[in-house]
């Protein structure tokens, strides 16, 4: 006589496998970055630096500190510290707001400001704007013409 596999156990296994696959998928998003950018094998643009910030933050990768500079502004800029194993990030939009060349008050080569919209969610983040969409400004500087872009500010204002 054959023993039947309990249907409740099968449902629990399917749910656990589904959650595991979803977590694996969430942590392996590339946020539109090719491998040479993720491995910082080339000079990154300001937008690529922002995407890399999301890529590293989604993985809780400490290399995120390499693209942040707190010597110019120090306002707790690791906005995505709260991303955990069960959270998903969906980057909706990155729009350049302004570029300043050689601003004297900062003593740097160039400043760029971007408006960034993204969603965070448990297991699945919404792909469209809604009432929970996070809308922040990113301020990036390039200290010298050939230096890399660094994030110096994240927030509104």
C-alpha positions as CSV (number, residue, x, y, z in Angstrom):
1,X,0.0,0.0,0.0
2,X,1.4,3.4,-1.0
3,X,1.6,6.2,1.5
4,X,0.1,9.5,0.3
5,X,2.3,12.6,0.5
6,X,0.5,15.1,2.8
7,X,-0.9,18.0,0.7
8,X,-0.2,20.5,3.5
9,X,3.5,19.6,3.5
10,X,3.6,20.0,-0.3
11,X,2.1,23.4,-0.1
12,X,4.6,24.5,2.6
13,X,7.5,23.2,0.5
14,X,6.2,25.1,-2.6
15,X,5.9,28.3,-0.6
16,X,9.4,27.9,0.9
17,X,11.0,27.2,-2.5
18,X,9.1,30.2,-4.0
19,X,10.4,32.6,-1.2
20,X,13.9,31.2,-1.6
21,X,13.9,31.8,-5.4
22,X,12.4,35.3,-4.9
23,X,15.2,36.2,-2.4
24,X,17.8,34.9,-4.8
25,X,16.3,36.9,-7.7
26,X,16.1,40.1,-5.7
27,X,19.7,39.9,-4.6
28,X,20.9,39.3,-8.1
29,X,19.4,42.3,-9.8
30,X,22.0,44.3,-11.8
31,X,20.1,47.6,-11.9
32,X,21.1,48.1,-15.5
33,X,24.8,47.8,-14.9
34,X,27.2,45.7,-17.1
35,X,29.9,43.6,-15.5
36,X,32.7,46.0,-16.1
37,X,30.8,48.7,-14.1
38,X,29.9,46.3,-11.3
39,X,33.6,45.4,-10.9
40,X,34.6,49.1,-11.4
41,X,36.9,48.2,-14.3
42,X,36.3,51.5,-16.0
43,X,35.7,55.2,-15.1
44,X,32.0,55.4,-14.1
45,X,29.6,58.1,-15.0
46,X,27.6,59.8,-12.3
47,X,24.5,57.9,-13.2
48,X,26.4,54.6,-13.1
49,X,27.7,55.5,-9.7
50,X,24.1,55.9,-8.4
51,X,23.1,52.6,-9.9
52,X,26.1,50.9,-8.3
53,X,25.0,52.4,-5.0
54,X,21.7,50.6,-5.4
55,X,23.4,47.4,-6.6
56,X,25.8,47.3,-3.5
57,X,23.0,48.3,-1.1
58,X,20.7,45.6,-2.3
59,X,23.5,43.1,-1.5
60,X,24.6,44.7,1.8
61,X,28.0,44.9,0.1
62,X,30.5,47.1,2.1
63,X,32.0,48.3,-1.2
64,X,29.2,50.9,-1.1
65,X,31.6,52.9,1.1
66,X,34.1,53.2,-1.7
67,X,31.6,55.3,-3.8
68,X,30.6,57.6,-0.9
69,X,32.5,60.6,0.4
70,X,31.6,62.1,3.7
71,X,34.3,64.7,3.8
72,X,32.3,67.3,1.9
73,X,28.9,66.8,3.4
74,X,28.1,64.5,6.3
75,X,24.4,63.8,6.6
76,X,24.1,60.1,7.1
77,X,23.9,59.3,3.4
78,X,23.6,55.5,3.4
79,X,19.9,55.7,2.8
80,X,19.5,52.0,1.9
81,X,21.0,50.6,5.1
82,X,17.6,49.1,6.0
83,X,17.6,46.7,3.0
84,X,17.5,43.2,4.4
85,X,17.3,39.7,3.1
86,X,13.6,39.8,2.5
87,X,13.4,43.3,0.9
88,X,13.4,44.1,-2.8
89,X,14.4,47.4,-4.5
90,X,13.1,48.5,-7.8
91,X,14.8,51.5,-9.3
92,X,12.1,53.5,-11.2
93,X,13.8,56.6,-12.5
94,X,17.0,58.6,-12.5
95,X,16.9,62.1,-13.8
96,X,19.7,64.6,-13.9
97,X,18.7,67.9,-12.3
98,X,21.8,70.1,-12.5
99,X,25.5,70.2,-13.3
100,X,27.9,72.8,-11.9
101,X,31.4,73.1,-13.3
102,X,34.2,74.1,-10.9
103,X,32.0,75.5,-8.1
104,X,34.3,77.7,-5.9
105,X,32.4,77.1,-2.7
106,X,33.0,73.4,-2.8
107,X,36.5,73.4,-4.3
108,X,35.8,70.5,-6.7
109,X,35.9,70.0,-10.4
110,X,32.2,69.2,-10.9
111,X,28.9,68.7,-9.0
112,X,25.9,66.8,-10.4
113,X,22.5,66.5,-8.8
114,X,20.0,63.7,-9.7
115,X,16.4,63.0,-8.7
116,X,16.1,59.3,-8.0
117,X,12.8,57.4,-7.6
118,X,12.7,53.9,-6.3
119,X,10.4,51.4,-4.4
120,X,11.3,49.1,-1.6
121,X,9.1,46.2,-0.7
122,X,9.0,42.9,1.2
123,X,9.8,40.2,-1.4
124,X,8.5,42.2,-4.4
125,X,8.9,46.0,-4.9
126,X,6.3,47.7,-7.1
127,X,7.6,48.6,-10.6
128,X,5.5,51.7,-10.8
129,X,5.2,54.9,-8.8
130,X,2.7,54.8,-5.9
131,X,2.2,56.4,-2.5
132,X,5.2,54.4,-1.1
133,X,7.7,55.5,-3.8
134,X,10.8,57.1,-2.4
135,X,11.9,60.3,-4.2
136,X,15.3,61.6,-3.2
137,X,18.1,63.7,-4.6
138,X,21.6,62.4,-5.0
139,X,24.5,64.9,-5.0
140,X,27.7,63.6,-6.6
141,X,31.1,65.3,-7.0
142,X,34.1,64.8,-9.1
143,X,37.0,66.3,-7.2
144,X,39.3,66.6,-10.2
145,X,38.8,66.0,-13.9
146,X,40.1,62.5,-13.9
147,X,38.8,61.4,-10.4
148,X,35.9,59.1,-9.9
149,X,32.4,60.3,-9.0
150,X,31.6,60.1,-5.3
151,X,28.2,60.4,-3.7
152,X,28.3,63.2,-1.1
153,X,24.6,63.6,-0.3
154,X,21.3,61.7,-0.4
155,X,18.1,63.3,0.6
156,X,15.8,66.1,-0.1
157,X,17.3,69.5,0.2
